[in-house]
């Protein structure tokens, strides 16, 4: 991606991956990766509460374990 403008995706993990077309194509083919990525982005399920907003909510410790498992999967895959 030399000689291309760098766009800041802010906290949007999916946008960041989409800025890397080869990586995004491979990610789309891996359903498990996309599910774990979604769980990282929306720890409470598909909602407007993102991993950034979760710091304002009190949730059970099991949420942390599930989120960590998804984080470890995505991190290992990358």
C-alpha positions in Angstrom: 0.0 0.0 0.0 2.9 2.4 -0.8 2.0 5.8 -2.1 -1.5 5.6 -0.7 -3.2 7.9 1.8 -3.5 6.5 5.3 -7.0 6.9 6.6 -7.5 6.6 10.4 -10.2 4.1 11.2 -10.4 5.4 14.8 -11.7 2.5 16.9 -13.4 0.6 14.1 -11.6 -2.7 13.8 -13.6 -3.8 10.8 -12.8 -0.6 8.9 -9.1 -1.0 9.7 -9.2 -4.6 8.2 -11.2 -3.3 5.2 -8.3 -0.9 4.5 -6.2 -4.0 3.8 -8.0 -5.7 0.9 -5.9 -8.9 0.9 -6.4 -9.4 4.6 -10.1 -8.5 4.4 -10.7 -11.1 1.7 -9.1 -13.8 3.8 -11.0 -12.7 6.8 -14.3 -12.9 5.0 -13.6 -16.5 4.1 -13.1 -17.5 7.7 -16.5 -17.4 9.4 -15.0 -18.2 12.8 -12.6 -15.2 12.6 -15.5 -12.9 11.6 -17.6 -14.2 14.5 -14.8 -13.6 17.0 -14.1 -10.2 15.6 -17.8 -9.3 15.9 -17.7 -10.5 19.5 -14.7 -8.3 20.2 -16.4 -5.3 18.7 -19.8 -5.9 20.4 -19.1 -7.8 23.6 -22.8 -7.8 24.6 -24.0 -9.1 21.3 -25.0 -7.2 18.1 -25.9 -3.8 19.6 -24.7 -0.3 19.7 -22.5 -1.0 22.7 -19.0 -1.4 21.4 -15.9 -2.6 23.2 -15.0 1.1 23.7 -18.4 1.8 25.4 -18.3 -1.3 27.6 -16.2 0.4 30.2 -19.3 2.3 31.3 -21.3 -0.9 32.0 -21.1 -3.3 34.8 -21.1 -6.9 33.5 -20.4 -10.3 35.0 -16.8 -11.6 34.9 -17.8 -14.2 32.4 -18.1 -11.5 29.8 -14.4 -10.8 30.2 -13.5 -14.5 29.8 -15.6 -14.8 26.6 -14.2 -11.5 25.2 -10.6 -12.6 26.0 -11.1 -15.9 24.2 -12.3 -14.1 21.1 -9.4 -11.6 21.4 -6.9 -14.4 21.6 -8.4 -16.1 18.6 -8.3 -12.9 16.4 -4.8 -12.0 17.7 -3.6 -15.6 16.9 -5.2 -15.5 13.4 -3.7 -12.2 12.5 
